[in-house]
């Protein structure tokens, strides 16, 4: 495995970890907001969704950068 592939694998693993944490946090926040009527959990839900989406954008931008360096339109 060349260094570019190792970086992409690490980036993918990091993105998955962030997304899992955000998914669990958003689920708990929406249940707490709806079931227990805890108002401050609404911004927590929105924040978890935003951070999860940000992690995916970070991964895709890294993939695009690697593809641009590769010159063939694909990341190694």
MOMOCOR-V682428 format. One record per residue. N is the residue number from 0. RES is the residue in one letter. PHI is phi in whole degrees, 0 to 359 (NA if undefined). Layout:
BEGIN
n->N res->RES phi->PHI
n->N res->RES phi->PHI
END
This chain:
BEGIN
n->0 res->X phi->NA
n->1 res->X phi->280
n->2 res->X phi->300
n->3 res->X phi->295
n->4 res->X phi->293
n->5 res->X phi->295
n->6 res->X phi->295
n->7 res->X phi->294
n->8 res->X phi->295
n->9 res->X phi->294
n->10 res->X phi->296
n->11 res->X phi->296
n->12 res->X phi->298
n->13 res->X phi->296
n->14 res->X phi->298
n->15 res->X phi->299
n->16 res->X phi->297
n->17 res->X phi->297
n->18 res->X phi->295
n->19 res->X phi->295
n->20 res->X phi->298
n->21 res->X phi->294
n->22 res->X phi->297
n->23 res->X phi->295
n->24 res->X phi->295
n->25 res->X phi->295
n->26 res->X phi->297
n->27 res->X phi->295
n->28 res->X phi->293
n->29 res->X phi->290
n->30 res->X phi->294
n->31 res->X phi->295
n->32 res->X phi->291
n->33 res->X phi->280
n->34 res->X phi->282
n->35 res->X phi->259
n->36 res->X phi->55
n->37 res->X phi->263
n->38 res->X phi->297
n->39 res->X phi->286
n->40 res->X phi->279
n->41 res->X phi->297
n->42 res->X phi->295
n->43 res->X phi->295
n->44 res->X phi->299
n->45 res->X phi->299
n->46 res->X phi->295
n->47 res->X phi->295
n->48 res->X phi->296
n->49 res->X phi->296
n->50 res->X phi->292
n->51 res->X phi->298
n->52 res->X phi->295
n->53 res->X phi->298
n->54 res->X phi->296
n->55 res->X phi->292
n->56 res->X phi->296
n->57 res->X phi->300
n->58 res->X phi->295
n->59 res->X phi->295
n->60 res->X phi->296
n->61 res->X phi->295
n->62 res->X phi->295
n->63 res->X phi->296
n->64 res->X phi->296
n->65 res->X phi->294
n->66 res->X phi->293
n->67 res->X phi->294
n->68 res->X phi->291
n->69 res->X phi->293
n->70 res->X phi->83
n->71 res->X phi->252
n->72 res->X phi->85
n->73 res->X phi->223
n->74 res->X phi->278
n->75 res->X phi->47
END
